[in-house]
Amino acid sequence: MSSSTRDPEVVRVSQKGQATIPKTLREKFGIDTPGEVFIYEEDERIIVEPIPSLEELGGIHADTDRERGDVLDRVRELKHEERRREETRADRLRPADSEDE
């Protein structure tokens, strides 16, 4: 039986407000431990987002052939892809009868 990172998992929140990101998700999204992630609110949801590595961004100062704004465009592209995945996940988790509303 293989595990899926698409199914919701229950994660406990400690008295200090700390929660552990499940290993399968850390591995899938390349979140190093110890490490850092972005966390913010969007559309009444808490979003935890990996901070793109320099390799994913192509390096801010990697070469001089980059056009101005390439790095920012790549970050936007990564965020857009993640948002699409999140919308797909939200659609799957939405009860069938709420689609009629």
C-alpha positions in Angstrom: 0.0 0.0 0.0 1.5 3.3 -1.0 0.9 6.5 0.8 -0.5 9.5 -0.9 0.4 13.1 -0.1 -3.0 14.2 -1.5 -5.0 12.8 1.5 -5.4 15.2 4.5 -3.5 14.2 7.6 -4.2 15.2 11.2 -1.3 17.1 12.7 -1.2 18.0 16.4 -0.4 21.5 17.4 1.7 21.8 20.6 1.1 24.2 23.5 3.7 26.5 21.8 1.7 26.5 18.6 4.2 24.2 16.8 3.1 21.6 14.2 5.2 19.1 12.3 5.0 18.9 8.6 4.6 15.2 7.7 7.8 13.6 6.3 6.1 12.6 3.0 5.2 16.3 2.4 8.6 17.6 3.4 10.3 15.1 1.0 7.9 15.9 -1.8 8.3 19.6 -1.6 12.0 19.6 -0.7 11.6 21.2 2.8 14.9 20.7 4.7 15.0 20.2 8.4 16.0 22.4 10.1 14.7 24.8 7.5 12.2 27.6 6.8 8.9 27.9 5.0 6.5 30.8 4.1 3.3 30.7 6.1 0.4 33.1 5.4 -3.4 33.4 5.2 -5.1 33.3 1.8 -8.9 32.9 1.2 -9.6 32.0 4.9 -6.9 29.2 4.8 -3.5 28.9 6.3 -0.9 28.2 3.5 2.5 26.7 4.2 4.8 27.1 1.2 8.4 26.0 0.7 10.8 28.7 0.1 12.3 28.1 -3.4 16.0 27.2 -3.3 18.5 29.1 -5.3 18.7 26.1 -7.7 14.9 26.3 -8.3 15.2 30.0 -9.0 18.2 29.6 -11.2 20.3 31.6 -8.8 19.8 35.3 -8.3 23.3 36.2 -9.4 24.0 33.0 -11.3 24.8 34.6 -14.6 24.5 37.9 -16.5 22.4 36.4 -19.3 19.2 36.7 -17.3 16.7 39.3 -18.2 15.6 41.6 -15.5 12.5 40.0 -13.7 13.3 36.4 -14.7 13.7 35.3 -11.1 10.5 37.0 -10.0 8.6 35.5 -13.0 9.8 32.0 -11.9 8.7 32.5 -8.3 5.3 33.7 -9.7 5.1 30.6 -11.9 5.9 28.3 -8.9 3.2 30.0 -6.8 0.7 29.7 -9.6 1.4 26.0 -10.0 1.0 25.5 -6.3 -2.3 27.5 -6.2 -3.7 25.3 -9.0 -2.7 22.1 -7.0 -4.4 23.6 -3.9 -7.6 24.4 -5.8 -7.7 20.9 -7.2 -7.3 19.5 -3.7 -10.0 21.8 -2.3 -12.4 20.7 -5.0 -11.8 17.1 -4.1 -12.4 17.8 -0.4 -15.6 19.8 -1.0 -18.7 17.8 -0.2 -20.7 16.9 -3.3 -23.8 18.6 -2.2 -22.0 22.0 -1.9 -21.4 22.0 -5.7 -25.2 22.6 -6.2 -25.2 25.9 -4.2 
